[in-house]
Amino acid sequence: MLQRKIDTCLQDYYKKSRNALLITGARQIGKTYSIRKFGESYKSFVEINFVEMPEAAAVIKSAKNGTASKKSRNDGLRCANHQELW
């Protein structure tokens, strides 16, 4: 398996926080693969793919606008190259 920088970033993030994390980036670089491999180390995890489930975006938008019952705090993740991963 190819070791990606995102793999280390995911491990570091979840050592510090259990908040949700939104991963974005260019196509075909291994985001989904890395997330799913990382999730295998847990008893359960939730993956929401906005490309495959565009209706899920409405739920997130309502939470962002404060119309959901509970707002959540977003913590950005900075990797070695100082790009924010959300």
C-alpha positions in Angstrom: 0.0 0.0 0.0 1.2 3.5 -0.8 1.7 5.6 2.3 0.1 9.0 1.9 0.5 12.2 4.0 -3.2 12.1 4.7 -2.9 8.8 6.6 -0.6 10.4 9.2 -2.8 13.5 9.3 -5.9 11.4 10.0 -4.2 9.5 12.8 -2.9 12.7 14.4 -6.3 14.4 14.2 -8.1 11.6 15.9 -5.6 11.4 18.7 -6.5 15.0 19.6 -10.2 15.2 18.6 -13.2 13.0 17.9 -15.0 15.7 16.0 -16.2 15.2 12.4 -13.7 15.9 9.7 -14.5 17.0 6.1 -11.9 15.9 3.6 -11.8 17.8 0.2 -9.3 17.8 -2.6 -8.5 17.0 -6.2 -10.0 14.0 -7.8 -8.4 10.5 -7.9 -5.7 11.1 -5.2 -6.8 8.5 -2.7 -9.1 10.5 -0.3 -11.8 7.8 -0.2 -9.3 5.0 0.0 -7.4 6.6 2.9 -10.6 7.3 4.8 -12.0 3.8 4.4 -8.6 2.2 5.4 -8.5 4.4 8.5 -12.0 3.5 9.4 -11.2 -0.2 9.4 -9.2 0.3 12.6 -12.5 1.2 14.4 -15.5 -0.9 15.4 -17.7 1.5 13.5 -17.3 4.8 11.5 -19.5 7.0 9.4 -18.6 8.0 5.8 -20.8 10.6 4.1 -19.9 11.0 0.4 -21.5 14.2 -0.9 -20.9 13.1 -4.5 -22.8 9.8 -4.0 -25.4 11.3 -1.6 -26.0 15.0 -2.6 -29.1 15.1 -0.4 -26.8 14.8 2.7 -25.5 18.3 1.9 -28.8 19.8 2.9 -28.4 18.4 6.4 -25.0 20.0 6.7 -26.2 23.3 5.3 -29.0 23.5 7.8 -26.6 22.8 10.6 -24.3 25.5 9.3 -27.1 28.0 9.2 -28.1 27.2 12.7 -31.4 25.6 11.8 -30.3 22.2 13.2 -31.0 21.4 16.8 -27.3 21.5 17.8 -24.4 23.3 16.3 -21.0 21.6 16.2 -17.5 23.2 16.4 -15.3 22.7 13.4 -11.6 22.1 14.1 -9.3 22.4 11.1 -6.5 20.0 10.7 -3.1 21.3 9.5 -0.7 18.9 7.9 3.0 19.3 7.4 2.5 21.4 4.3 0.2 23.7 6.3 -2.9 23.2 4.1 -6.1 23.0 6.0 -8.0 19.7 5.7 -11.7 20.1 6.7 
